[in-house]
Amino acid sequence: MNDKTEAVRAVRERMAQAAEHSGRRAADVELVAVSKGKPVEELNAAYVAGVRHFGENRSAELAEKATALAHLPDLQWHFIGHLQSRQVQDVARHAHCFHAVDRIKIAERMQQALEEEGRELAVYLQVNVSGEESKGGFECDAWPEEPAQLTAFFDAVRAIAAMPRLQVLGLMTMAPYNATENALRTVFSRLHSLSERLDAELPGLDARGLSMGMSGDFEIAIEEGSTLVRVGSAIFGARG
Ligand SMILES: *Cc1c(COP(=O)(O)O)cnc(C)c1O
């Protein structure tokens, strides 16, 4: 019941097929197993099944699990949730990667907390390319029609990239729930295009990572250029 080998193997197989479909290599897409809400025993089982990247979205839960699993030194913690300024400390202390930088202020607070911790943190900038209001992130739903939106975003990226303890790896987005395949493709390909625009604008940044794709849509995301998928329920089962 707690054996995750088959579930992890099946997800990796689907990831490899999606990569192959689009002429990419399976090794170019990283799997983050989203373990939010799941007990430490299940994370251990996924670790035994070969998983090394885990995703959490609540800072206290991250701290608790990272402490409980501190004996596994090659394990990497990804914080994937929205973060309030007062919650940065646990993430600064335990996370290896933060996927939801959605405003300059949170980056500034994280930079300060990382100074105190003597750590560095890889980050993705969360972008809302769909205009869906429930989705957080820097708003990039109205380009290329509204160039001012893009200019504002690039200014924010410049400011964040200048923070010495943050290493910008790329962009992250959340697709709308219950979207059609076409709508999902549009969202993912828009993030991919935005990433190419960013690369042209800031060629030295070298932040071409695309954190996109969840249990319901990771194959489409990979076909559209994802370099990292965040997969929860397909590995751990439905959340309560
Ligand atoms: C919960 C969550 C996931 C994983 O969702 P599943 O549908 O269970 O794969 C991925 N990304 C974020 C930001 C999440 O909050």
The ligand as an ORCA input file, in Angstrom:
! r2SCAN-3c Opt
* xyz 0 1
  C      -0.763     20.882     -5.486
  C       0.107     21.498     -6.516
  C       0.647     20.716     -7.561
  C       0.353     19.241     -7.760
  O      -0.976     19.013     -8.082
  P      -1.483     17.575     -8.593
  O      -2.654     17.913     -9.417
  O      -1.809     16.787     -7.372
  O      -0.382     16.959     -9.374
  C       1.501     21.351     -8.453
  N       1.791     22.671     -8.358
  C       1.291     23.441     -7.378
  C       1.657     24.876     -7.326
  C       0.419     22.883     -6.438
  O      -0.093     23.663     -5.478
*
